Amino acid sequence: MSSKIQTFKTDDGSVTLFDPTLNAHYRSTHGASTESTHVFVNGTRLPQRTSSWTVLELGLGGGMNLLQTLKTHKEQSTSGQLRYHTVDWNPVTAKHIRELAYETQGFEESHIALLMSLLEKAHNTPDASSVEIVSEDGSQHITLHIGAWEDIDVTALQADAVYHDPFGPKVNPESWSTPCFTWSFNAIAPHGILATYSAASHVRIAMVQAGYHIASTDGPGKKREITLASPDPDTLQGYKQLSRERYLAKGQAQDT
Ligand SMILES: C[S@@+](CC[C@H](N)C(=O)[O-])C[C@H]1O[C@@H](n2cnc3c(N)ncnc32)[C@H](O)[C@@H]1O
């Protein structure tokens, strides 16, 4: 991990991290917290689920999605357990989270402490392929899988929500490919929803090639559109459904 990672204040006042070596922000500069809530937590419709929540995230990064999910889960008095599985091949340090949390309002200290303990465990156990942490009341279980997504077996998860959140295709091309979406397709529950900030055509092609049905909705702030996907088209009702056949044909045209 680059030790040069810095904090960056985004347009909604929340803070994200910036890696100058990759020239990549961990969340949108137009509003880190807004993007997290709109795209990932609400996009996957987790708050509408009254039973337990299982989340698979590609890219723990600065932990904004995790903190927003812990907060929303705690506020939902009817919800059962939260099982949050996140994958990252280059976890940041607890020190970076402390700096980020120091500048961001609105997160519970106990949630920040959970995220920091998770990262401390990861950095203090160099050979571990995963580390886990559980909240004091036992209702929130977080597992960080350390490694490249293709090396992590998540097939048994039955995730209600997939947060597809690597850096953009220029920095992480392998994470926007058909094999990557096949990896999450094998982990998602039949009525689960994948959400991502990308609306790129090649990303949507990779999703349908992996087996997903796809839809779009308005993006946060100035962003026009984001993409949602599910194994079941009915689960995407209420979003603008996109033609699976059209994107499959586009993919075929690309390959010839
Ligand atoms: C955009 S940041 C994630 C932001 C984070 N979800 C948040 O809310 O702050 C992308 C993260 O994905 C991780 N990543 C990218 N490609 C990966 C891969 N192929 N396997 C595992 N982790 C990957 C990076 O190390 C980075 O931490």
The ligand as a MOL file (V3000), in Angstrom:
LIG
                    3D

  0  0  0     0  0            999 V3000
M  V30 BEGIN CTAB
M  V30 COUNTS 27 29 0 0 0
M  V30 BEGIN ATOM
M  V30 1 C -12.6140 2.7810 -5.1640 0
M  V30 2 S -11.7100 1.9950 -3.8760 0 CHG=1
M  V30 3 C -13.0200 1.3710 -2.8340 0
M  V30 4 C -13.7330 2.4500 -2.0720 0
M  V30 5 C -14.4570 1.9350 -0.8520 0
M  V30 6 N -15.4670 0.9530 -1.1520 0
M  V30 7 C -15.0280 3.0500 -0.0060 0
M  V30 8 O -16.2640 3.1180 0.1630 0
M  V30 9 O -14.2460 3.8550 0.4960 0 CHG=-1
M  V30 10 C -11.1910 0.5240 -4.7110 0
M  V30 11 C -10.5510 -0.5320 -3.8530 0
M  V30 12 O -10.6120 -1.7460 -4.5960 0
M  V30 13 C -9.4360 -2.4960 -4.4000 0
M  V30 14 N -9.2570 -3.3830 -5.5810 0
M  V30 15 C -9.2070 -2.9950 -6.8680 0
M  V30 16 N -9.0380 -4.0300 -7.7010 0
M  V30 17 C -8.9860 -5.1290 -6.9160 0
M  V30 18 C -8.8080 -6.5320 -7.1870 0
M  V30 19 N -8.6070 -6.9720 -8.4400 0
M  V30 20 N -8.8530 -7.4020 -6.1640 0
M  V30 21 C -9.0270 -6.9400 -4.8870 0
M  V30 22 N -9.1570 -5.6160 -4.5700 0
M  V30 23 C -9.1540 -4.7220 -5.5580 0
M  V30 24 C -8.3560 -1.4400 -4.2660 0
M  V30 25 O -7.2310 -1.9140 -3.5510 0
M  V30 26 C -9.0710 -0.3120 -3.5520 0
M  V30 27 O -8.8600 -0.3240 -2.1650 0
M  V30 END ATOM
M  V30 BEGIN BOND
M  V30 1 1 1 2
M  V30 2 1 2 3
M  V30 3 1 2 10
M  V30 4 1 3 4
M  V30 5 1 4 5
M  V30 6 1 5 6
M  V30 7 1 5 7
M  V30 8 2 7 8
M  V30 9 1 7 9
M  V30 10 1 10 11
M  V30 11 1 11 12
M  V30 12 1 11 26
M  V30 13 1 12 13
M  V30 14 1 13 14
M  V30 15 1 13 24
M  V30 16 1 14 15
M  V30 17 1 14 23
M  V30 18 2 15 16
M  V30 19 1 16 17
M  V30 20 1 17 18
M  V30 21 2 17 23
M  V30 22 1 18 19
M  V30 23 2 18 20
M  V30 24 1 20 21
M  V30 25 2 21 22
M  V30 26 1 22 23
M  V30 27 1 24 25
M  V30 28 1 24 26
M  V30 29 1 26 27
M  V30 END BOND
M  V30 END CTAB
M  END
